[in-house]
Amino acid sequence: MLALGAAAVLLLLVVGPRLHGRDRASLPHWTGLDEDEIPAPACRVTPAPRICVLSVIATGKFRQPRHAVDPNLAAAVSLI
């Protein structure tokens, strides 16, 4: 039973989106940047203003599953 609970916790930790933005190459990181601060390689295909808007939209959408995963993780830990 303990192994099953540990597997559930591990699964929830892996599946949950990372929203910290510390890696400097993710949408949550780009949400806080101005158009001039977005790296040039990212702007080759998509213009910087569009990247800013899309990063805000994507970060908002990633927060919703995060809010679903966190209570499930707390419940799984409390059962172990």
Secondary structure, DSSP 8 states (H G I E B T S, - for coil): -HHHHHHHHHHHHHHS-----TTSSSHHHHHTS-GGGS-GGGGTTS-HHHHHHHHHHHHHHHHHHHHHHHHHHHHHHHH-
